[in-house]
């Protein structure tokens, strides 16, 4: 307070001025306190967003692939790959083996991939003793890499002739930030449920990370695509016969939308369809006025992104 007064050339004061309390009725800007009630012709924020998106969709738009390959594109395909030796520099991928386990004829090898100087990606290589005629497949979800609850599907992929690589997208799975937020925007959120609280779209640790990613110029949605490419780079580097094979993805739950959108960046990718597929569409969200959806998929002007088929 003293600093601000001195900086603004105001007289020296001590303490804070008296506070005048206003009633709720005094603070209402309309008779009822609800704009939509007192002004039937008014529009909600969601209606304004839908109108803006519809208008912007007629102007010059970029594809998701063009947005991905912006000046912030880390150009992962050009990175060097080698064993981890205590540090990881920019534009390098370093890997470290973390042990393995065996269950019958199935082997699970654990790795940590170090990249972008400070980031780590836990990764599992799940394979059996037989051949893998269908090559490698990347399995991922917004809950983290494969766990025992996903074993039925992983087992089917192994039986179908794949070797499975599963990893944690940054900020998810093992790389979740073990903090909580106390958001007034989500007062009903059960704080004893860490999983729900962590990804809540109204206010959460992941939401804060997503918002900050917009400020740095690389939205989290595109960063998740970076993670797919990082895992792919590791897989192709360790097995030379995979260099010329197209990438196959097996995403579950909401991550299936990420896989479908990733194909706009890499049209050669093959995607296995889950039993109950659902695809998030930004323009449909705006049109329908849906208020809550996975915060991980927040993309600036996503509703105006030009579809590949257009």
Helices and strands as residue ranges (DSSP letters): H 2-7, H 24-27, H 35-38, H 45-56, H 64-68, G 76-78, E 80-83, E 92-103, E 106-115, E 119-128, E 135-140, G 148-150, H 151-159, E 162-167, G 173-175, G 184-186, H 194-199, H 205-215, H 220-238, G 240-242, E 248-251, H 255-265, E 270-271, H 282-288, G 295-297, G 302-304
